[in-house]
Each structure stands twice: as C-alpha cells, then as structure tokens.
Amino acid sequence: MDNDLIQVENIIYVPSLHGRLEFGVITSRLFQAYQPDAIAVELPPTIADAFERAIDRLPYISVVLYQEKNGRYVYLPVEPQDAGVTAACLARQNNLPLYFIDRDCDGYVRRQESWPDSYAVTRLGLAAYAEAYRHQVANESAAGDDLLRETTMAYHLRSLSKKHQRILFVCGLAHYPSIRRLMSQSLAMPLG
C-alpha cells in the first residue's frame, strides 16, 4: 500500500488516467487504508448536481451532458471504474463531504498526450508512476485554461486542508505536477 501513497501534509493525491480501472482500484484501497475525512475531485461545482445524480444511478453508466456558450456540447461519461467516480461514491457511501474544486472553463481543449500504460501502475505503484511522470514534465509550465484550472484546484485544496484532517484528492495525471508545484506557492483565487 505504501507504494501507492502520495501524501503531502494532510492531502493524499491520486493522480489518475481518467476511465482506467487500475486507478479506481487504487483510489478504493487508499480510501480504506487512510480513512480521509473529506474527498475532493477534479470537477467543477457547476456540474455537481448532475454528477451526483449520475453517481446515484450506478451501476448504470450515465453521461453528464451540458452545452457551452458557443453551442458545443460536452459529454462526461460517469463510469464506475473511473478514480473520480470511485472517490465520489466512497464519499457518498461514508457520508463524507465531497468537494468539486475544478474551474469551469468554457471551450476547454483537452491535452492530446501519449500516456504511459495504465497497467504499469499495478507493477510500479502509484507513487513511482506519478513521480516518473512529474519528473518527465518538470520543465514544462501550464498555460491558459490549464493554468487557471490548476491554480483554482490548488487554491481550493489549500483552503480545504485547513478545515480537514485528511483529504483524498483525485485529479488527472496531467494536472498533478502543476498542482503539487502550486501548493507550495502563495495563491489567490483566479477570477472568472
């Protein structure tokens, strides 16, 4: 279990590849082993109600559908194997506060990256897997919507860390390095 633990102060990080079963399993194991008193996920509060309704429908798979200002539709599958969905289910089953700490960005363009094989996390452990990725992108800086999202998440995480003893935070692997870096800086809530 220790090879999956990434804990900095009172935050347990679960950087994950969205929709991959291996990360959902790790999320469940970390929850059981470390018993957080709050859970934070990489989703904006604007979709919290729809997401929670989808969680209540599990094991049926749902899609949260919303329209952006430009008319484009965004589809968010809510699948039981996803680490964020697993964390949200655990929060609800255990009557823990669930925080949606991401920024809602209209027109967000997803990163197109090649990710390491998700099965490798079962052999390496989450800590080695995530840290290898973090060191690989150490010289890269987030910009635009990614920087705003990551700053928002770090700001909310810092605020939550003052209210709770142990927080389980699930985020995408791509955002993990920047959020970790931002947590050691002085932050203001980004406008918008």
Disulfide bonds with the S-S distance in Angstrom:
none
